[in-house]
Amino acid sequence: MDSLFALAAPLALMLPLVAETAGTQGSSAAASAPQCDAAAAGPDSPAVARPLTALRESSVVRQVRIEQRVVVRIAPQPPSGRQSLLAELPQRPAAPRFEEGSKEKCVTLDGIAGVQTGSGNRLVLFLRDRRMISVNLEKACRARDFYSGFYVEKNKDGRLCVERDKLQSRTGARCEVDAMRQLVAVGN
């Protein structure tokens, strides 16, 4: 049934053209009473001469709405490239311990240099100004889902904020940011 319609549709579009050529040859069929408004307009009418042109000219202007959506990807920090050369250097003392300090409400997205998974539902953000921020995700989320970074939709203010923004892992998990705290180095 569909193939029959596909074959008949082009013929139906050409029907007004056939009527026009028959009218110019002086056929008695063209002299009969018009049966529709398009036929009443005469063979010189654009509706009869070119049906697709008439359709385009009679189209209604509609409103067009363009929306822009920006998604930012935060990737984990790459491993250091020269680990084999560093293996020959003398060992440094143990790395400093970190404790959570003051609460943060928002962090600029442009200021985030990398991310690392923590324990439970925590991520560690490394900022370009050499600060580290601990991010607590909602309880149902696991930090290990974000092992390869995350996506966040950029807001008008360009910031990642507590209880507003949701992080999306590359595996599809979506988690809201519950709390952020700055990590402060504590001497041994």
Secondary structure, 3 states (H helix, E strand, C coil): CHHHHHHHHHHHHHHHHHHHHHHHCCCCCCCCCCCCHHHHCCCCCHHHHCHHHHHHHCCCCCCCCCCCCCEEEECECCCCCCHHHHCCCCCCCCCCEEEEEEEECEEEHHHEEEEEECCCCEEEEEECCCCEEEEEECCCCCHHHHCCCEEEECCCCCEEECCCCEEEECCCCEEEEEEEEEEEEECC
